[in-house]
Amino acid sequence: MEAHTNVTIIGEVTGKQYIGMGGGGSDGPTLSIQKLYRWPDCLAGDDSPVCKQGFLTAEPVVEK
Protein backbone atom coordinates (compact mmCIF):
# COMPACT_ATOMS: atom_id res chain seq x y z
CA MET A 1 0.00 0.00 0.00
CA GLU A 2 1.01 3.58 -0.51
CA ALA A 3 1.98 5.84 2.40
CA HIS A 4 -1.42 7.58 2.44
CA THR A 5 -3.81 4.77 1.52
CA ASN A 6 -7.32 5.14 2.92
CA VAL A 7 -8.87 2.11 4.57
CA THR A 8 -12.13 1.45 6.37
CA ILE A 9 -11.89 -0.85 9.39
CA ILE A 10 -14.94 -2.75 10.60
CA GLY A 11 -14.40 -4.33 14.00
CA GLU A 12 -14.04 -3.43 17.64
CA VAL A 13 -11.49 -1.95 19.99
CA THR A 14 -10.29 -4.74 22.30
CA GLY A 15 -7.81 -2.88 24.48
CA LYS A 16 -4.68 -0.79 24.25
CA GLN A 17 -0.97 -1.39 23.81
CA TYR A 18 2.14 0.75 24.09
CA ILE A 19 3.43 1.73 20.64
CA GLY A 20 7.02 3.01 20.64
CA MET A 21 7.92 5.54 17.99
CA GLY A 22 11.53 6.69 17.72
CA GLY A 23 12.43 8.38 20.97
CA GLY A 24 8.92 8.27 22.39
CA GLY A 25 5.62 6.52 22.15
CA SER A 26 2.15 6.30 23.56
CA ASP A 27 -0.73 3.90 24.14
CA GLY A 28 -2.69 3.01 21.02
CA PRO A 29 -5.79 0.90 20.50
CA THR A 30 -5.68 -2.81 19.72
CA LEU A 31 -8.36 -3.92 17.29
CA SER A 32 -10.24 -7.05 16.41
CA ILE A 33 -10.79 -6.58 12.66
CA GLN A 34 -13.74 -8.32 11.00
CA LYS A 35 -13.42 -6.53 7.63
CA LEU A 36 -10.80 -4.23 6.11
CA TYR A 37 -11.59 -2.27 2.93
CA ARG A 38 -8.86 -0.57 0.88
CA TRP A 39 -9.95 2.48 -1.11
CA PRO A 40 -8.20 3.29 -4.41
CA ASP A 41 -5.18 5.62 -4.40
CA CYS A 42 -5.69 6.70 -8.00
CA LEU A 43 -7.85 9.03 -10.02
CA ALA A 44 -11.14 7.78 -11.43
CA GLY A 45 -10.67 5.71 -14.58
CA ASP A 46 -7.09 4.62 -13.81
CA ASP A 47 -7.03 0.81 -13.87
CA SER A 48 -3.33 0.13 -13.25
CA PRO A 49 -2.57 -2.63 -10.68
CA VAL A 50 -1.63 -0.17 -7.92
CA CYS A 51 -5.14 1.31 -8.15
CA LYS A 52 -6.88 -1.85 -6.91
CA GLN A 53 -9.54 -1.47 -4.27
CA GLY A 54 -11.58 -3.93 -2.27
CA PHE A 55 -11.63 -6.04 0.86
CA LEU A 56 -8.31 -7.24 2.29
CA THR A 57 -7.64 -10.20 4.54
CA ALA A 58 -6.46 -9.13 7.98
CA GLU A 59 -3.65 -11.32 9.33
CA PRO A 60 -3.26 -11.71 13.10
CA VAL A 61 -0.17 -10.08 14.62
CA VAL A 62 2.06 -12.48 16.51
CA GLU A 63 3.43 -10.78 19.62
CA LYS A 64 7.13 -11.27 20.29
Backbone as XML, in Angstrom:
<?xml version="1.0"?>
<chain id="A" units="angstrom">
  <residue number="1" name="MET">
    <atom name="N" x="0.833" y="-1.178" z="0.000"/>
    <atom name="CA" x="0.000" y="0.000" z="0.000"/>
    <atom name="C" x="0.878" y="1.242" z="0.000"/>
  </residue>
  <residue number="2" name="GLU">
    <atom name="N" x="0.321" y="2.304" z="-0.495"/>
    <atom name="CA" x="1.014" y="3.581" z="-0.515"/>
    <atom name="C" x="1.008" y="4.196" z="0.889"/>
  </residue>
  <residue number="3" name="ALA">
    <atom name="N" x="1.830" y="5.211" z="1.081"/>
    <atom name="CA" x="1.976" y="5.837" z="2.399"/>
    <atom name="C" x="0.678" y="6.448" z="2.909"/>
  </residue>
  <residue number="4" name="HIS">
    <atom name="N" x="-0.181" y="6.901" z="2.012"/>
    <atom name="CA" x="-1.417" y="7.582" z="2.439"/>
    <atom name="C" x="-2.659" y="6.871" z="1.916"/>
  </residue>
  <residue number="5" name="THR">
    <atom name="N" x="-2.656" y="5.556" z="1.960"/>
    <atom name="CA" x="-3.810" y="4.775" z="1.517"/>
    <atom name="C" x="-4.934" y="4.892" z="2.535"/>
  </residue>
  <residue number="6" name="ASN">
    <atom name="N" x="-6.150" y="5.090" z="2.040"/>
    <atom name="CA" x="-7.315" y="5.144" z="2.916"/>
    <atom name="C" x="-7.915" y="3.761" z="3.054"/>
  </residue>
  <residue number="7" name="VAL">
    <atom name="N" x="-8.217" y="3.381" z="4.295"/>
    <atom name="CA" x="-8.870" y="2.108" z="4.565"/>
    <atom name="C" x="-10.043" y="2.343" z="5.505"/>
  </residue>
  <residue number="8" name="THR">
    <atom name="N" x="-11.012" y="1.467" z="5.428"/>
    <atom name="CA" x="-12.126" y="1.451" z="6.374"/>
    <atom name="C" x="-11.999" y="0.163" z="7.185"/>
  </residue>
  <residue number="9" name="ILE">
    <atom name="N" x="-12.011" y="0.293" z="8.502"/>
    <atom name="CA" x="-11.887" y="-0.855" z="9.394"/>
    <atom name="C" x="-13.238" y="-1.105" z="10.047"/>
  </residue>
  <residue number="10" name="ILE">
    <atom name="N" x="-13.708" y="-2.342" z="9.942"/>
    <atom name="CA" x="-14.944" y="-2.751" z="10.603"/>
    <atom name="C" x="-14.541" y="-3.767" z="11.663"/>
  </residue>
  <residue number="11" name="GLY">
    <atom name="N" x="-14.793" y="-3.449" z="12.906"/>
    <atom name="CA" x="-14.403" y="-4.326" z="14.001"/>
    <atom name="C" x="-14.665" y="-3.653" z="15.330"/>
  </residue>
  <residue number="12" name="GLU">
    <atom name="N" x="-13.860" y="-4.025" z="16.320"/>
    <atom name="CA" x="-14.043" y="-3.427" z="17.637"/>
    <atom name="C" x="-12.700" y="-3.219" z="18.326"/>
  </residue>
  <residue number="13" name="VAL">
    <atom name="N" x="-12.669" y="-2.221" z="19.182"/>
    <atom name="CA" x="-11.485" y="-1.952" z="19.993"/>
    <atom name="C" x="-11.483" y="-2.961" z="21.133"/>
  </residue>
  <residue number="14" name="THR">
    <atom name="N" x="-10.350" y="-3.679" z="21.292"/>
    <atom name="CA" x="-10.289" y="-4.735" z="22.300"/>
    <atom name="C" x="-9.379" y="-4.402" z="23.473"/>
  </residue>
  <residue number="15" name="GLY">
    <atom name="N" x="-8.707" y="-3.268" z="23.404"/>
    <atom name="CA" x="-7.808" y="-2.880" z="24.479"/>
    <atom name="C" x="-6.850" y="-1.812" z="24.009"/>
  </residue>
  <residue number="16" name="LYS">
    <atom name="N" x="-5.699" y="-1.734" z="24.679"/>
    <atom name="CA" x="-4.681" y="-0.793" z="24.248"/>
    <atom name="C" x="-3.306" y="-1.398" z="24.482"/>
  </residue>
  <residue number="17" name="GLN">
    <atom name="N" x="-2.332" y="-0.870" z="23.741"/>
    <atom name="CA" x="-0.974" y="-1.394" z="23.807"/>
    <atom name="C" x="-0.017" y="-0.224" z="23.588"/>
  </residue>
  <residue number="18" name="TYR">
    <atom name="N" x="1.126" y="-0.279" z="24.267"/>
    <atom name="CA" x="2.142" y="0.753" z="24.093"/>
    <atom name="C" x="2.766" y="0.608" z="22.713"/>
  </residue>
  <residue number="19" name="ILE">
    <atom name="N" x="2.832" y="1.705" z="21.979"/>
    <atom name="CA" x="3.427" y="1.731" z="20.642"/>
    <atom name="C" x="4.599" y="2.698" z="20.687"/>
  </residue>
  <residue number="20" name="GLY">
    <atom name="N" x="5.823" y="2.177" z="20.615"/>
    <atom name="CA" x="7.017" y="3.010" z="20.636"/>
    <atom name="C" x="7.290" y="3.598" z="19.264"/>
  </residue>
  <residue number="21" name="MET">
    <atom name="N" x="7.624" y="4.875" z="19.247"/>
    <atom name="CA" x="7.915" y="5.537" z="17.987"/>
    <atom name="C" x="9.165" y="6.383" z="18.159"/>
  </residue>
  <residue number="22" name="GLY">
    <atom name="N" x="10.296" y="5.921" z="17.614"/>
    <atom name="CA" x="11.530" y="6.687" z="17.718"/>
    <atom name="C" x="11.929" y="6.861" z="19.162"/>
  </residue>
  <residue number="23" name="GLY">
    <atom name="N" x="12.033" y="8.098" z="19.607"/>
    <atom name="CA" x="12.428" y="8.381" z="20.971"/>
    <atom name="C" x="11.281" y="8.409" z="21.950"/>
  </residue>
  <residue number="24" name="GLY">
    <atom name="N" x="10.065" y="8.209" z="21.487"/>
    <atom name="CA" x="8.917" y="8.270" z="22.388"/>
    <atom name="C" x="7.890" y="7.237" z="22.010"/>
  </residue>
  <residue number="25" name="GLY">
    <atom name="N" x="6.704" y="7.436" z="22.456"/>
    <atom name="CA" x="5.619" y="6.522" z="22.153"/>
    <atom name="C" x="4.414" y="6.850" z="23.000"/>
  </residue>
  <residue number="26" name="SER">
    <atom name="N" x="3.367" y="6.093" z="22.794"/>
    <atom name="CA" x="2.146" y="6.299" z="23.563"/>
    <atom name="C" x="1.287" y="5.049" z="23.449"/>
  </residue>
  <residue number="27" name="ASP">
    <atom name="N" x="0.217" y="5.001" z="24.233"/>
    <atom name="CA" x="-0.732" y="3.900" z="24.136"/>
    <atom name="C" x="-1.583" y="4.088" z="22.889"/>
  </residue>
  <residue number="28" name="GLY">
    <atom name="N" x="-1.808" y="2.997" z="22.185"/>
    <atom name="CA" x="-2.686" y="3.006" z="21.019"/>
    <atom name="C" x="-3.672" y="1.870" z="21.131"/>
  </residue>
  <residue number="29" name="PRO">
    <atom name="N" x="-4.775" y="1.942" z="20.395"/>
    <atom name="CA" x="-5.794" y="0.896" z="20.501"/>
    <atom name="C" x="-5.368" y="-0.399" z="19.835"/>
  </residue>
  <residue number="30" name="THR">
    <atom name="N" x="-5.791" y="-1.526" z="20.401"/>
    <atom name="CA" x="-5.683" y="-2.813" z="19.718"/>
    <atom name="C" x="-7.071" y="-3.123" z="19.167"/>
  </residue>
  <residue number="31" name="LEU">
    <atom name="N" x="-7.100" y="-3.705" z="17.978"/>
    <atom name="CA" x="-8.360" y="-3.916" z="17.287"/>
    <atom name="C" x="-8.580" y="-5.367" z="16.944"/>
  </residue>
  <residue number="32" name="SER">
    <atom name="N" x="-9.825" y="-5.780" z="16.970"/>
    <atom name="CA" x="-10.241" y="-7.052" z="16.410"/>
    <atom name="C" x="-10.933" y="-6.691" z="15.098"/>
  </residue>
  <residue number="33" name="ILE">
    <atom name="N" x="-10.293" y="-7.013" z="13.956"/>
    <atom name="CA" x="-10.795" y="-6.581" z="12.659"/>
    <atom name="C" x="-11.631" y="-7.689" z="12.026"/>
  </residue>
  <residue number="34" name="GLN">
    <atom name="N" x="-12.894" y="-7.377" z="11.714"/>
    <atom name="CA" x="-13.740" y="-8.324" z="11.002"/>
    <atom name="C" x="-13.614" y="-8.117" z="9.483"/>
  </residue>
  <residue number="35" name="LYS">
    <atom name="N" x="-13.561" y="-6.845" z="9.049"/>
    <atom name="CA" x="-13.415" y="-6.528" z="7.627"/>
    <atom name="C" x="-12.505" y="-5.319" z="7.480"/>
  </residue>
  <residue number="36" name="LEU">
    <atom name="N" x="-11.728" y="-5.320" z="6.404"/>
    <atom name="CA" x="-10.802" y="-4.231" z="6.109"/>
    <atom name="C" x="-10.950" y="-3.903" z="4.625"/>
  </residue>
  <residue number="37" name="TYR">
    <atom name="N" x="-11.359" y="-2.671" z="4.319"/>
    <atom name="CA" x="-11.587" y="-2.271" z="2.933"/>
    <atom name="C" x="-10.552" y="-1.244" z="2.526"/>
  </residue>
  <residue number="38" name="ARG">
    <atom name="N" x="-9.864" y="-1.485" z="1.408"/>
    <atom name="CA" x="-8.855" y="-0.571" z="0.875"/>
    <atom name="C" x="-9.484" y="0.246" z="-0.248"/>
  </residue>
  <residue number="39" name="TRP">
    <atom name="N" x="-9.442" y="1.569" z="-0.092"/>
    <atom name="CA" x="-9.951" y="2.478" z="-1.109"/>
    <atom name="C" x="-8.857" y="2.739" z="-2.134"/>
  </residue>
  <residue number="40" name="PRO">
    <atom name="N" x="-9.212" y="3.087" z="-3.380"/>
    <atom name="CA" x="-8.202" y="3.294" z="-4.411"/>
    <atom name="C" x="-7.365" y="4.541" z="-4.133"/>
  </residue>
  <residue number="41" name="ASP">
    <atom name="N" x="-6.083" y="4.484" z="-4.556"/>
    <atom name="CA" x="-5.179" y="5.617" z="-4.397"/>
    <atom name="C" x="-5.120" y="6.475" z="-5.657"/>
  </residue>
  <residue number="42" name="CYS">
    <atom name="N" x="-5.852" y="6.089" z="-6.686"/>
    <atom name="CA" x="-5.686" y="6.700" z="-8.002"/>
    <atom name="C" x="-6.917" y="7.502" z="-8.417"/>
  </residue>
  <residue number="43" name="LEU">
    <atom name="N" x="-6.749" y="8.245" z="-9.472"/>
    <atom name="CA" x="-7.848" y="9.030" z="-10.025"/>
    <atom name="C" x="-8.857" y="8.115" z="-10.707"/>
  </residue>
  <residue number="44" name="ALA">
    <atom name="N" x="-10.096" y="8.563" z="-10.790"/>
    <atom name="CA" x="-11.145" y="7.779" z="-11.432"/>
    <atom name="C" x="-10.738" y="7.420" z="-12.857"/>
  </residue>
  <residue number="45" name="GLY">
    <atom name="N" x="-10.980" y="6.175" z="-13.236"/>
    <atom name="CA" x="-10.673" y="5.711" z="-14.583"/>
    <atom name="C" x="-9.310" y="5.059" z="-14.727"/>
  </residue>
  <residue number="46" name="ASP">
    <atom name="N" x="-8.417" y="5.245" z="-13.756"/>
    <atom name="CA" x="-7.087" y="4.622" z="-13.812"/>
    <atom name="C" x="-7.237" y="3.172" z="-13.362"/>
  </residue>
  <residue number="47" name="ASP">
    <atom name="N" x="-6.859" y="2.224" z="-14.217"/>
    <atom name="CA" x="-7.027" y="0.815" z="-13.870"/>
    <atom name="C" x="-5.699" y="0.064" z="-13.727"/>
  </residue>
  <residue number="48" name="SER">
    <atom name="N" x="-4.616" y="0.795" z="-13.450"/>
    <atom name="CA" x="-3.332" y="0.134" z="-13.253"/>
    <atom name="C" x="-3.381" y="-0.707" z="-11.967"/>
  </residue>
  <residue number="49" name="PRO">
    <atom name="N" x="-2.510" y="-1.723" z="-11.840"/>
    <atom name="CA" x="-2.567" y="-2.632" z="-10.682"/>
    <atom name="C" x="-2.472" y="-1.944" z="-9.319"/>
  </residue>
  <residue number="50" name="VAL">
    <atom name="N" x="-1.745" y="-0.841" z="-9.216"/>
    <atom name="CA" x="-1.634" y="-0.166" z="-7.922"/>
    <atom name="C" x="-2.920" y="0.545" z="-7.520"/>
  </residue>
  <residue number="51" name="CYS">
    <atom name="N" x="-3.876" y="0.614" z="-8.423"/>
    <atom name="CA" x="-5.141" y="1.308" z="-8.146"/>
    <atom name="C" x="-6.231" y="0.365" z="-7.642"/>
  </residue>
  <residue number="52" name="LYS">
    <atom name="N" x="-5.884" y="-0.878" z="-7.353"/>
    <atom name="CA" x="-6.882" y="-1.847" z="-6.905"/>
    <atom name="C" x="-7.553" y="-1.383" z="-5.621"/>
  </residue>
  <residue number="53" name="GLN">
    <atom name="N" x="-8.810" y="-1.739" z="-5.493"/>
    <atom name="CA" x="-9.544" y="-1.468" z="-4.271"/>
    <atom name="C" x="-10.338" y="-2.708" z="-3.935"/>
  </residue>
  <residue number="54" name="GLY">
    <atom name="N" x="-10.758" y="-2.812" z="-2.680"/>
    <atom name="CA" x="-11.584" y="-3.932" z="-2.269"/>
    <atom name="C" x="-11.212" y="-4.413" z="-0.877"/>
  </residue>
  <residue number="55" name="PHE">
    <atom name="N" x="-11.857" y="-5.494" z="-0.467"/>
    <atom name="CA" x="-11.634" y="-6.042" z="0.861"/>
    <atom name="C" x="-10.297" y="-6.760" z="0.926"/>
  </residue>
  <residue number="56" name="LEU">
    <atom name="N" x="-9.581" y="-6.584" z="2.028"/>
    <atom name="CA" x="-8.309" y="-7.239" z="2.285"/>
    <atom name="C" x="-8.506" y="-8.264" z="3.388"/>
  </residue>
  <residue number="57" name="THR">
    <atom name="N" x="-7.613" y="-9.214" z="3.467"/>
    <atom name="CA" x="-7.638" y="-10.202" z="4.543"/>
    <atom name="C" x="-6.714" y="-9.723" z="5.652"/>
  </residue>
  <residue number="58" name="ALA">
    <atom name="N" x="-7.265" y="-9.554" z="6.835"/>
    <atom name="CA" x="-6.459" y="-9.126" z="7.985"/>
    <atom name="C" x="-5.754" y="-10.334" z="8.573"/>
  </residue>
  <residue number="59" name="GLU">
    <atom name="N" x="-4.444" y="-10.243" z="8.729"/>
    <atom name="CA" x="-3.650" y="-11.317" z="9.326"/>
    <atom name="C" x="-3.408" y="-11.005" z="10.798"/>
  </residue>
  <residue number="60" name="PRO">
    <atom name="N" x="-3.525" y="-11.981" z="11.676"/>
    <atom name="CA" x="-3.256" y="-11.707" z="13.097"/>
    <atom name="C" x="-1.786" y="-11.356" z="13.317"/>
  </residue>
  <residue number="61" name="VAL">
    <atom name="N" x="-1.540" y="-10.484" z="14.261"/>
    <atom name="CA" x="-0.172" y="-10.083" z="14.620"/>
    <atom name="C" x="0.308" y="-11.014" z="15.714"/>
  </residue>
  <residue number="62" name="VAL">
    <atom name="N" x="1.477" y="-11.600" z="15.510"/>
    <atom name="CA" x="2.057" y="-12.485" z="16.508"/>
    <atom name="C" x="2.947" y="-11.632" z="17.404"/>
  </residue>
  <residue number="63" name="GLU">
    <atom name="N" x="2.622" y="-11.581" z="18.688"/>
    <atom name="CA" x="3.428" y="-10.780" z="19.618"/>
    <atom name="C" x="4.721" y="-11.486" z="19.928"/>
  </residue>
  <residue number="64" name="LYS">
    <atom name="N" x="5.805" y="-10.710" z="20.025"/>
    <atom name="CA" x="7.128" y="-11.270" z="20.287"/>
    <atom name="C" x="7.436" y="-11.305" z="21.760"/>
  </residue>
</chain>
